[in-house]
């Protein structure tokens, strides 16, 4: 089973939960883009009026070079620098509660911002935004061409994430799970198990049990000692994921307690 595909498009938490961050809509992205375009045009006009007197008596070649440098600085360097310093936000995105993130959900770096700005100069300024609009409508995460090239997408920070409820530990398997080694379980497989358990009730019986057995067979390869015989595969899957979640919760609690003892509590936390 290609269980790794479960984690290919999602952000995976430590508990093996695939979290799809709330993707910004094409309309909200267009609105934030228009705000940014208006500001960039305003800055460009100010720059032109500022540079104009300095090159008024220069040759045409110098004037063209100055115009090119000014345009690149305002339309490429400025937005790339702004997104880098703000970790994915521009004035337009700030106004609409949006942020650019990497495909894995992490904050973008300078190289991501530069690629987005360079491609954006072509698809938005030179091609009047048509490729950006078409790509945003055609892709699942409303990506423009700059996002596809940089490996980024835009999320809405004003939407709430809803995580599926964690599976409960089956009491008959609790004693085995607490002593089993489940740390080697790959995140992609854990995501597959979590998603299967969350959707098992809606699956037809003809596919539910074979899928459960297939996943349980994969899980057995990474768990030691093996789960006891005689239990339904779904019980085994629930026990493994519930135990992994319990250990992660306890580990985070220990780390927080150690942090509070050494550094002290955050007065604003």
Secondary structure, 3 states (H helix, E strand, C coil): CCHHHHHCCCEECCCCCEECCCECCHHHHHHHHHHHHHHHHHHHHHHHHHHHCCCCCCCHHHHHHHHHHHHHHHHHHHHHHHHHHCCCCCHHHHHHCEEEEECCCCECCHHHHHHHHHHHHHHHHHCCCHHHHHHHHHCCCCCCHHHHHHCEEEEECCCCCCCCCCCCCCHHHHHHHHHCECCCCCHHHHHHHHHHHHHHHHCCHHHHHHHHHHHHHHHHCCCECCCCCCCCHHHHHHHHHHHHHHHHHHHHHHHHHHHHHHCCCCCCC
